[in-house]
Structure formats: structure tokens, C-alpha cells
Amino acid sequence: MADPRSILSIVALCATMGTPLDLQATGEDEQDAARALEEAFSSSETGVDSIGAAIGDKV
């Protein structure tokens, strides 16, 4: 499990490119947050900046 607001939490997943990830979001904007995370992690761009840009204030 990882908190997308924490880069250390994401890195601790040790997931390499192409690793399937299960996603779970809760809260009022859970659908928007889940969609933003899916876009960030399925993007061909790599790096924290692309994840942060896709997530924005969704989580």
C-alpha cells in the first residue's frame, strides 16, 4: 500500500515499469483521484513531476 502524496511511499512499492498496480481511493472525490492516479502511473512520462502534475490536488 502506498500514499501517493508521499514519494517515499511510492518508491517503497519497488514497482518497475509495467508492474500491475491495484488502485483504491476513498472520499468525496474518489473517482477523480483514482482517474488521476491511473493516468499518472500509465503515462509514458516518468518521474515524480509527471505523477504530481496528474494528481494535483486530487488526493
Buried (B, 14 or more C-beta within 10 A) or exposed (E): EBEBEEEEEBEEEEEEEEEEEEEEBEEEBEEBBBBBBBBBBEEEEEEEEBBEBBBEEBB
